[in-house]
Amino acid sequence: MVNDRDLALLENTISTLDSLSRGQIPTLPQGACVVTGTSFDIPMLMQVDKLPKEQEPDSSDVNLVELWGGDDG
């Protein structure tokens, strides 16, 4: 997440997100996240392990050419 409006929305809606953690969000690697809330004393950076291929959700990008009946080549 790198859009300034999106980051401002986070800052305005998540009262437990400190400025240091918010500043790290644009540079987080794939699978990393900031966990915060009333269950945590301070925001924490976490790395989530990638699931094995057979357990991954079907959340890949839509192939618009295929969806709209276009020609790949």
N, C-alpha and C positions, 0 to 999 in steps of 0.2 A: 504494500500500500504506500503510494508516494504522492498521491494527489493532496494538495494543501487543504482543500475543502473536506476531504475524507478525514484527514488528520485532525482538523479543527473540530469536526463532529465528534471524534473520539474524545478529544480534550473536554468538550462541553457536556458529554453524556456519561463519561466514566470518571467519577470523582476520585477514585482510588488510583488512577493512572498518573504517576508523577512525570515531570518534564524529562527526566533522564530516560525513562522507559519509552516515552512517546517519541523521543528523538532517535531511538534505536529502531523503531518500526520500519522505516524505509530501507534499512540495510539488513534486515533479517534474512538469513538464508532460507531456502525452501524447507518446509517442515518445522520451522521455528516459530514460536509465538510468545507473547507476553501474557502471563496469567495474573489476574488481579481481581480483587473483590473482598468482601467481608471475611472470607475464610483465610485470607493471606495477610500477614503483617505488613509485607512490602510486595510490590510487583515483582514477579519472578520471570526470568527468561527460561523457556523450556524448548527442548528439541524433541519432536515426535518422530519415532521410528517409522520408516516407510513400511507399509504392509506388503506381504508377498503378493505377487501379481494376481493369484487366484482369489485373494481376499479383498482386493481393491474395489471400491465402488465404481460403477459405470458413470464417470463424471468427466469424460474427455470432451474436448471441444467438438462442436457440431460441424460436420463437413457441409458447408452451405452449398457448394457446387452439386453435391450428391442430393441434398435435401430439395434444392430447387430444380432438379432434373437437368442440370447443365452438363457440359462435356469437359472432362479433365484435360483433354489435350487436343 
